[in-house]
Amino acid sequence: MSTTAVPGPLPTGTRSTETHCPYCALQCGMTLTAGDRPATLVPADFPVNRSGLCSKGWSAAELLDHPERLLRPLVRAVPGDRTSPLVEASWDEALDRVVEAIGRTQERYGRDAVGCFGGGGLTNEQAYQFGKFARVALRTSAIDYNGRFCMSSAAGAANRAFGLDRGMPFPLSDVAAADVVVLVGSNPADTMPPAMQYFDEGRARGALHVVVDPRRTATARNAGLHLQPLPGTDLALANGLLHVALAEGLVDEAYVAARTTGFDDVRAGVAAYWPDRVERLTGVPVEDQRRAVFALARAPRAIVLTARGAEQHRSGTDTAQAWINLALALGLPGRPGSGWGTVTGQGNGQGGREHGQKADQLPGYRLLSDPAARAHVAGVWGVDPGDLPQPGRSAFELLDSLGTDGGVRTLLVLASNVAVSAPDARRVLSRLGDLDFLAVSDFFLSETAELADVVLPSAMWAEESGTMTNLEGRVIRRRRALDPPVGVRDDLQLLAELAGRLGAGHLFSADPETVFAELGRASAGGTADYSGITYRRIDDEQGVFWPCPATGDGEERHPGTPRLFTERFATPDGRARFLRVEHVEAHERPDADYPYVLTTGRVLAQYQSGTQTRRSRSLQLIAPTPRAELHPDLARQLGIGPDDVVELATRRGRARFHAAVTDAIRPDVVFAPFHWGGGSSANALTDADALDPTSKMPAFKVCAVAVVRIGGPAERIPAPPTAGQPRPSPHRRQPTREAHQPSRRRTATVKSTPRFLQGVYPITGEGLSKPGPVDPALRYTVPSGRSAQALYFRGGNSTGELVYVLLVRDGEPMRWFPIGARSDTHVPLRVVEDLTGGTVVELHAAAPEGVLGEVVVDLGLVEV
């Protein structure tokens, strides 16, 4: 490979080029006519958008010649002093500063002190090369990308359930043919309007669409059934729907037996999610739960789609898994016209997570920790496998460690505006300020670029070539329609140039087709196998669905895979995996100081952090200011009228918005769009202190919030006073772990008293969905001034049917214990929370209707 392999200039004169929209994961086809700037565009008859475009797509060409475009590198007038102004510089000077910072940092702090942060808008070639650059040119483990904040929970669930993560394992056209579609936390009418033609087509055929969303969105208004749960309770709802399916005999037992494993554990788990309890947890009426389940189970073709509303939580992976469990129990995945999928959001959110931008990943969706994967990819790259770093920190963990001992000191950011898009944004801004050096590549001076030591101007979508992978897993071509302005380079060229200055230029290319061919070789044999895809095939076939492995000489080429799982899943035994998951409360619940629930999301005329769309004159006419949605009852209670300026406050920050008073939202929920920064930054409010244990997804979609009226309607929204903002959380330095030394000193004596709820009691079954008290003796109140903790539960069942005993705290279910027919159980309770003084603990029981017998119960507690 050579860094000199740079695409040459395009021919002069007016020409039309088939390419794709730069925004969402639909990747709508469009025809761009260019020559003399400005360029113009019209929608193309591509299989995804079928001549449709939304307002963002129609206005995309406006930004190519925007007066705020970056056309020259910028550097600080005084090196190292970010209070000095950014001034124009040559590429040589700017790259010299970047390379000097890399060398200085790694020499002083080690290789992992230099980090990379990418984005879901990079082409496949750029994302691949960025991952390779980090691990080969920098040899750092510190790389992740903003897709961690988008698709990671659904990806984690799909990988462990199916062995493969491709957002939609079927073409978008299957949605039009489905008889029932359930959309969970997704609003495509605003976020990807051209996709709605498929939903419209389905409804015209008589299809039922069920939307699960705390807001009555444009998508929900057109649905046949709208379920409006409290944010953060989608998992409980999914488990409740599966409970109903089991109770009503709607489960496809033959499919479950033939194509899955692990269902018995899930069956036992969802027994605790009887409809009345689920209604109390979620707010979704029992009759609506039943209607949704019966529709899904009885439809010849049914699809369940989840999105960020369900996935951007501390338990987002388990929430996606709960909906996968429901789909599997009904026999949907792999069935023609049916299945589970997730709606990818960012333009290359699918391809961007397949080829090495993630902290733990190598191309082809291989794991960096797998020795075989390391050996294969190292062979393609021409390096020693032992020189590749091990997996690094996830996105927020990487950002939160900036400027610390053991953290990143020099950061290179491509295609991401973390100052607006990251959770607890004021904390992230503080961390960026702690860096020794920050370099940012972008089209505009974003909120992140404003903080940088060096800013590098990047080519925009119409000025570069490469591939993208849309929400269906269709690999498509982004074709260069015009040359970038003089002095502007694309990110593929930037990475190749930097690699050359770091002594690894012979391993990198700036030519996208050359890089794509290498990506294919690196992905060969992996889960996301692109080795049989070429630019020519993409052109001829209007995109190719992965996996598409290469075939040998004389063999018929692989056709690509529009529909996955038709015969087997991508697991070692070919079976899908059920996993038992449980509802957990939000990390931050409303209280007297912050009495409402805040949720965040997108609006029709804006996109992601707004770096591009907030600069579009056309889109500003549609969405000029950020608007927080409040229910009329809440607005009346707080004295807020339409378009008033309101301040939302959480434990992390304050932000101001115009008020949108609407009955489309729950009275206990406030919605804020996340496309703005500064004084209207929704992510200055969001919670980052409880990451999903699998995906490391922050809780973007739920936290506690207070609302106050600031004033009447105003054209400009004043920012909250800086003095009133909470201080960002301090760095949390990891303590040095030392071997524990035994001590002869006795600890202070703590007086404790054992307590037991035990005995043998008769039971009369009224149905597994109707638990009730067993006996007044099985009730215990923690004395005032004391606390208690449950230590274990033992139980026995004399009946011939499954029964369960429920541990109830202050009237709310806390834990449940299934006991098999004529069997017993013993459950240590090592993780049950403390029970404070005044808490009432009871044991309830449930059995199938008409069952008579006895249960033996023994709950051990300690009171201190």
N, C-alpha and C positions, 0 to 999 in steps of 0.2 A: 504494500500500500504506500501511497505517497500523498503528502499534504498538497502537492501541486495539482492534484486532480480536481480542479474547480470548474463548475459549469461556466461556459462562455456566455457572452451577451446574446440576447434574442435578436432575430432579424428585425430590421426597421419596418415601419408601416403598420397600418391597422390590421389586427388579426383577432379572431375569436378563439377562446380556449375553454374546453370543458374541464371544470374543476369542481370544488366543493366548498360549501359555506364554512367559515372559520369558527363557528360557535358550537352548538351542542352536538351530542353524540349521534344524532340522526345523520349528520354529514350530508345534508341535502345537495343534490346536484345542481350546478348553475353554470351558465355560459358567460364568461367575462370577455368583453370586447375592449381591447386596449391597443395602444400605439402611442399617440400623443395623450398624455395624461390630461384630465382625469379619465379613469376607466368607468365603464357602465356594465351592468349585468342584468340577466333575465334568468328565471328558473329553468332548469332542464328537466326533460322527461326521464328522470333516473328512477330505478325501481323503488327507492325508499320514499322520496317526496312526490313523485309522479306530477311534476310541474308545480308543486306548491312551495311557497317560501313564507316565513313569518317576517314581522317588521324588522327583526335584527338582521336576517339574511338580506332583505331588500336594501338595507342601509349600509351593508358591510363595506362597499367600495368608498363610502364617504371618508373613511378614516385613512385611506392610503395616502392622501395628500393633505392631511390635517395639519394646520399650522403649528401644532404642538408636537409633531413627530420629532423624534430624536434623529439627527442626521450626522452628528459627530460624537466621538467619545468625549466624555466629561470626566474631569479629575478635580480633586480638591486643590485650590490655589496654594494651600500650604499642606504638603503631604503629612498625613497622620492627624490633621486637625479638621474634624468634621464641622466645626463652627465656621470654617472659612468657606467661601463660595465655591460652587462647582463651575469650572471654566472649561472651554473647549480645548482639546488636545489631539495630537496625532494618534493613530492606532499604535504605532511603535511605543510612544510614551505610555499610553494607557496599559498595553499588555506588559510592558516592562515593569510597571508598578504591580500588576497582578502577580507576575512570576516572582518578583523580588519578595512580595509578601508571603507567597507559598513557601519559598525556600527558607525565609527567615523563621516562619512559624514552625515548619517541620523540623528544622534544625534545633530549635529551642524546646519544643513541646512534644515532638514525635509526629508520625505520619497522620494519626487520627485527629490531630488538632486542625487539619484543613478539611472542610466539609463542603458538600454539594447539595443543593436543594432544587429539584426540578418541578415540572408541571405536566398536567394532563392535556395541555395544548400542544406539546411538542410532537412532531411527527415520529413515526416508529423509528426512523433512522436516527433522529436526534436523541430520542430517549435511550435507544440502544447505545449510541456513542457516548452519551453522558455517563451511563453506568460503566461502560468500558473505560472511559477517561478516569473516573474515580478510582477504579481498581487496578488499572495498568499504569497510567501516567502519574497519578497521585499515590497509588497504593494505600488508599484510606478506606476504612469501613464506614465512614460518616457520609452516607448519602441516603436521602429519601425524597419524597415529592408530595405535592398537595393532594394527589389522589388518595393518600392515606386518610384525608378528611372527607372523602367522597364515597368510594366504592369498597373500602377495605372490609367492612363488616359483612356485606353480602358475599364478597370474594372468600372470606374465611369460612362462611357457612357452606357455600357451594363446594369448596375444596374438600371439606371434611365429609359432606354428605354424598357428593357425586364423584369426587376425585378429580374434579375439573371445574374451573371458573371461566365460563363465558357468559356474560350478562344475560343475554337472551339465547337459549339453546335452540332457537327456531327463528325463521324469518318473521319480520313484522307483519307480513301478510297473513300469518296464522291468526293474528288478533281479529282481523275482519271476519274470519270463518268461525271463530269460537262462539258457542252458544251462551256462555257465561264467562265474564272476565272480572276478577277481583283485583282492584288497584289499592295497594296499601301504602299510604304516605307518598303518593305521586300525583302531580297536577300537570299532566302533559298539555292541557289546553292552554296553559300559560308558558310552560317551560319548553315545549317542543310542538307548537301548534300544527305543523304539517302532518304529525302522526295522528291527529284526530280524525283524519279522513278514514282511517281504518276502523276507529271506534264508531264513527257515523255510519259506515257501511254495515257494521255488525248490528247496530240498533235498527237500521232499516230492514234487516232480515228478522228482527224480533229478538235479538240477543238482550240478555240482562247484564248490565254493568253495575257492580257493587264498588263503591268508593269508600275507603276507610281513611278518614282525615278529620282532625279537630276543627277544620274550617270547611264551610260550604263553598268550595272553590268553583271556578268555572267548570272544571271536570265533574265535580260532585253535582252541580246543578243539572247536568245532562244525564246523570246516572239514574237507573231505576231504583236503587237503594243506596242511601248514604248512612254509614255507621260513623258516629262522631265521638270517638273515645277521648279520654283525657290523654294528653301527650305522655308518652312513656309507658303506656299500658297495652301496646299492640301485642306483646308476647302473651299476656294473660288472655287477650281476646282470641288469639289463634289457638291456644290450649283449650279455651272454652268451646270453640267451634269443633275441635276434635273430640272433646268430651261428648258433645251432642251427637256427633257422627257415630261414636261408639254406642251410645245409649240407644240410638234409633236404628242400629244395624245397617248403617250406610257405608261402612268401611269395605273396601275391595279386598277381602281376605285372600283371594286367590293371587292377586297381584303382590300383596304384601309377602305371602309365603314364597312366591317364585322369584321376586326381584329385589328383596330388601333384607336387612338384618336389623336387630335391635328393637323391634316393635313392642315386645312385651314390657320392657322397661318404660317406654313412652306411654303405653296403655295404662300402666300403674300410675305414672306420674300425673296424667291429665285427669285421673279420677277425682282429684282435689279441686278441679275447676268446674264445679257445677254451675249451671246458668245464673242462678240468683247471685252467687258470689262474684261471678264475672261481671254481672251488671253493676254490683257495688264497686268493683275495682275500676271499671272502664267507663261506666255511664251508658253503655250500649244496652238497650232493652232486650229482654229474653226473646221476645217474639222476633226481633230483627236478627238476633243470633241464629235462631232456628231457620228463618227464611233464607239467610245466606248459605247455611250449610246444606239445606235440602236442594237449593238451586245448583250449587257446585256439584253435589254428589249425583244428581239425576241428569245433568247435562251430558249429551254425547261428546261434546268438545268443551273443555273448560280450562282456563288459564288463571294462575295466580301470579301477580307481578308486585314486587316490593320495590321501594325506593328510599330516598334519604329520610323521609319522615319516620320510617320504621327503623332505620339502620343507624342514624347518628345519635346513638345513646351509649351509655356505659355497658349495656347488655345488647348492643346492636347485633352482634354475631348470633347470639342465642335467639334474638327476636326473628331474624331471617330464618334461622333453623326451625323455629316453631311453625312458620308458614310453610317451610319445606316439608316438615313432618305432616302437616295437614294435607298437602298436595300428594305426598307419597301414600298416605293412608287411603286417599280416594283414587289412587291408581293413575295419577295424571302424568308425571314425568315419563317421557318416552312414548306416550300414547299419541297417535296421530291427531294433530290439531289441539293438543292439550299440553300442560306442563307448568313448571314454575320458572320464573325468570326475574331478573332485576333490571331496572331501567337505568342504564348508565347515563351520567349527566354530562361530563366534560367531553369536548370534541374528540380527543383521543384517550378518553378515560379507560377504554378497554385495552388498546395497544400499549398505552403508557404503563400499564401494570403488568405487562407480560415479559418485558425484555431487559430488565435490570435496573430500573430506577429505584425500586424498593430496597430497603436496607438488607433484606434477607434473600435476595433473588438474583438469579442469573438468567440469561436469555432463554426463551422457550418455556418460561414458567418453571425453570429448575430452581432448586434450593441451593443457596450458597454453602450451606452446611453439609451437603451431600458430596462425599469424595468422588463418586463417579461423575457427577455433574461438573465439579470443579475440573476434573481431568479432561472431560470432553471440551468444555468451553476454553480452557487454557490452551488446548491443542489448536483450536481455531484461531485464537489470538496470538499464538506463537510465544507464549510465556510459560514459566514453570508454575504448576498448580500450587506449589507451596508458597509462591509469591502473592497469591490472591489473598486479600484480607478475609477475616471471618465476618459474619453478619454484624451490623451496627445497630444504632438506636433508631426507633421509629420517629416519624416526623415531629410530633410535639415534644417527645423526649429529647430529640436533637436540638430543637429550638430552645427548649427550657434550660439546656446545659450550656448555651453559648456564653463564652467568656469565663468559664469556670475551670478549675483544675480538673483535668481529665475530659473537658468538653472541647467544642470547636472554638478556635480563636480566629480563623480566617474562613469566610464563607463565600461561595460562588452560587448565585441564584439565577436560574434560567426560567423564564415563562411562569413566574409565580409572584404574587403580591401578598406576602405573608403578613405584612403590617395591617392588612384589612381582612384577609381570609382565615387567619389562624384564630383559634379560640383564646379567650382571655387576652385580647389583642394588646391591651396596655402593658401586660406582663411581657408579651413578645417584643413590643417596641423597646421596653427596658432592656431586654436581653440583646437585641440588635445593637443597642448603644454600648453594650459591654464588650462587643467584638473588638479585636485589634484591627481587623480589616474586613471590609464588605465590598464585594463586586457584584453588580447586577446587570443582566442583559435584558433589555425590554424595548418596546416600540415607543413608549411614552415615559415621562418622568413620574412613575407611580409613587405611591406613598412609601414603598420599600426603597425604590431607587433614590428618593430624596435623602435617604439616610446613608447612602453608599460613599465609599472612598473613590470608586471608579464606576462609571455607568457606561455600558457599551450598547450602541444602537443596533437593533436587530431588524432583519428583513421581516416583512409581514407575510401573511398567508398567500397572497397572490404573487409574491415575489420569490417564492421558493418551491422546490420540488420535493416530493417524498410520498410516503404512504400514511394512511390513517386506518384505524380499525373501528368501525362504527358499533352501535349498541347491539347489533345482531351478530357480531363476529365477522362481518364482511370487510375484507381488506380492500381499500379503494385508493385511487391516485389523487394526490394534490399536485396539480400541474402548474408550473410557473407561467403566468400570463404576461408579466412585464418585469423588467429589470428593477432591482431595488434602486433607490436614490444613490447617487455617487457618495461614497464614504460609508455605506451601510452594508454589513455582512450578515449572512444567516448563521444560525447557531451551529450548524454542522461545520462550516468554515472556521468559526471561532474555536471550537473544540480541537479541530485538527491543527490550527495554528498554535494554540496553547500547548498541545502535546508536543509539537515540534520544538518549542522553546524549552520544554522540560526534558528533552532528550529522547522522546518516544515517538517522534513524527513518522518514522518508518512503519509504524503499526496502525496509522490512522489515515483516513481519506476524507476529503471534502466533497466527493462526488456521491450523491444520494443513491444512485443505482448500484454503485460499487458497494456501498455500505449495506444496502438492502440484501444484496447477494451474500455478503458475509453474515448478516443477521439470519438468513435462511440456513446457512451451514451451522451456525451456533445453536439454532433452535431445533435442528434435526433430531428426531427421537424424543423430544420433550413433549410436554402436554400441549403447549401451544406451538405446534410444528408448522412453520412457514416454508419449509425447504422446497416444496413443490410449487411455490408461488413466484411468479416473475412479473415485471412491469408489463410485458407483452400480454400475459394471461389476464391481468387485471383490466387492461384496455379492451381486450377481445370479449371478456365475459361480464363487463360492468361490475367488477369486484369478484373476489374469491373468498369463500368461507373457510376459515381454519377450523380444525387441523387439516392440512393438505400436505402430506409428506411427499418427498421426491420418490420417483420410481426408477427402476433400472432401465438400461438401454433396451429398447425393443418392447418394453412393457407399456401397457396403456396408462396414461397419466391419471393420477388421482383426481376425482372430480371436485374435491372440496366437500365440506360437510355442512350443508345448510341446517340439518336437523340432527341433534345429538341424542344419544341414549335410546335409539330405537330398538336396539338389540341387547346392549349391555351398558353398564355405567363404567366410568374410567377408574374403577377401584380394582385392587388385585383379584378379587373374586367376581367382579362384574356386577355386584349388588350395591344398591344405594344404602346409605347408613342413616337409620333413625338415631337421633340423640335426644335423650331426655333433657329438657330445659325448664327452668322455673322463673316465674316473674319475680323481679326484685324492684324495690321502691327506687324512685329517683334519688340520686346522690344528694340533691338539694330540694327539700320539700317546702312549700309555703309555710310561713309563720306570721306572727303579729307584725314584724318589721317589713317583711316581703311577702304580702298575702296572696299573690297571684302567680300563675304559671306563664313563663315566657317561652315562646317557640319562635323559630326563625325560618326563613326560606327565601325563595326567589319570586320575582314579579315578571310580568310579561315583557316589558321593554328594557330590562337590564339583564346582565349576565355576569356571574361570578363576582369578582371584586370590583367590577365596574370600570377597570382601567381603560377599556375601550368604549363601552356603551355609554358611560357618563360623558364622553366627549363627542357623541354623535348628536348632531343638531336635530335630526328626525326623531330619535328616541327620547331626547330631552323634552320634546313637545308632549310625549305620551306620559313619561314618568319623570318630571323635573325634580321632585323632592322625595325623600323617604317618608313613608306613611305607616304609622303603627295602627293596627286594627284593634278596636275595642268594641265590645258588645254595648248596645244602647243602655242596658241596665247598669253596667259598670260605669259608663260615661256619665250617666245621670247621677249616680252615687257620688262621683268625684267632681261633678260640676264642669265636665268637659263637653265642648261642642265640636261640630265638624270643623276640621282644618285648624283647630287650636294647636298651639305648640305645647307638647307634653314632654315630660322628662321621665324616662325609664331608669330605674336604679336597681342594681344588684350588689352583691358583696364585692364585686370586682370593679365596677365602674358605673358611670352615668352617661346617658346619651339622649339626644333630643330628636323628636320627629314631629311631623304634622299628624294630627289625629284623623283617622278614618273610622267613623262610627258606623258599624254594620252588624246586623244580626246574623251574619254568616259565620261568626266565631262564637265559641262557647263563652258564657258570662264570666268564667273563672280563668280564661286564657287571654293573653295578649300576643299578637303576632307582630314581628318586626322584620323587614327585609335586610339582607346582609350585604348589599352591593355598595354601601357607602362607608367612608372612613371618617376620620376626624371626629367632630362633635356628634355625628350621627352614626357612629360605628356600632352596629348590633353586636359584633363580636367583642367589643369592649365589655359586654355584659355576660357573655356565655362562660360556661363552666369547663375548666380543663383539669380539674383535680381528681377525676375518677375516669380513667381510660378503660375501654373495653379490654379485658384480659387477653383476648385472642387477636383482635384487629388493631388494638391501640387507638381506637376511635374515641375522640372526646365527645362529651354530651352536648352537642350543638343544639339539640331540639328541646331541652327542658331544663329550666332553672327557676328559682324563685325571684320574683320581681315586684317592685313597688312602682306606682304610677302617680304623678302629680301634674297638675296643670301649671304651665309657666306663664302663658298669656294667650291672647286671641290670635286669629290668623295673621301670619306675617309672611312676606315674600321670601325672606331669608331666615333660616333657623339659627338663632344664636347658639354657640357652643356652650356646654356647661362650664362654669368657672373651674379653672385648674385646681384652685385651693380646695374645692369640695370633692375632688376625686379621691377615692381610696388609694393608698399606696400599693403598687404592684407587689405581689408575693415575692419574698426574698428568694435567692437561690437556695435550693435544698442540697447541701453538700452531703454526699454519701459518707457515713462514718467508716473509718478504717475498721475492718473486721479483725478481731483478735481471738485467739483460742481461749475458750473459757477455762479459767483456772478454778478448781474446787476450793471452797473456803471452809474453814473450821468454825467461822462465826455463825451463830444461829440467827435466823431471821426473826423479826418480831412476831409474837404469837397473835394470831387472828382467831377470834372465837367464831365458830361456825356450828350450825345446827342442821342435821339432815331432816328432810321432809319427804313424805311419800304419799302419793295418791295411788292406792292399790286395792285389789280385791277381785272377786269373781262376781259378775253381774249378768243378769238375763238381757237379751237383746231381741227386739222385734223389728225386722227390716221394713222400712217405708220407702226404699229406693236409695241407690247410691248417691243420688243428687240431693238427698234430704237428710243430712246428718242432724243429730240432736243430742241433748244431754243424756247421759247414761244414768247417773245417780247423784243426788246432792253431795254425797261424800267425796265425789271426784271434783271438788272445787277448793281452791286455796287462794287466800288473799295475802300478799306480802305485807308484813307489818310496816307501819309508818316508821321511817328512820332506818329501815333495813333494806337490803337488796337480796335477790336470789338468782340462781341460775339452774336451769334444768341440766342434768348430767346424763341421763339415759332413759330409754323407754324399752320395756319388755311387754310383749303381748302374746296372747294365745287365742285361738278361734276354734270353737267346737263344731261350727256349722260346716256344711258341705259347699259353701260358696265363699268367694272373696268378700271380706269386710274391711273397713278401715276405721282407725281411731284418729281423731283430729285433736291436736293441741291448740286450744283457743286462748288468746290473750285479749282481755278487755273486749270480748265479743267478736274479735277479728281472728280468722284462721292464721296460725303461726307455723305449724308443721303438721304433716299428716303421716300416718304409718299404716301401709297396707299389710294385712295379715291373710295369707293364703288359706284355702279350704283345709280345715283340720290341721292347721300348722301353727307355727309361732314365729316371732321375730324379736331381734335385739338390736337396738339402734343407739350407739353412743352419740351424745349431743354435745360435741366439742365446740361448735361454732354458734350456738344459740346466744342471742344478746342478753345482757343483764336485764333483770326484772326489778324495777324500782318500787319503792314503798307505795302501797295502794293498788298495785297491779293485781288483777284477778285472773287466775289461771284455771281453766276447766278442761276436762276430757269429754269430747263428744264422740259418737260412733254412728256409722251408717252401714246398712246391709241391703242386699236386693230385696225388693218388695215381697213380703210374705215369709221371709226366712226367719226361723225361730232358733234360738240356741243361747250359748253363753260366751262371753269374752272374759279373758283374764287380762288385767291391766296392772302395770307397775311403773309409775313415773317417779324417778328419783330426782330430788332437788337438793340444793344446799343453800341455807339461809345465813347471811353474814351481816 
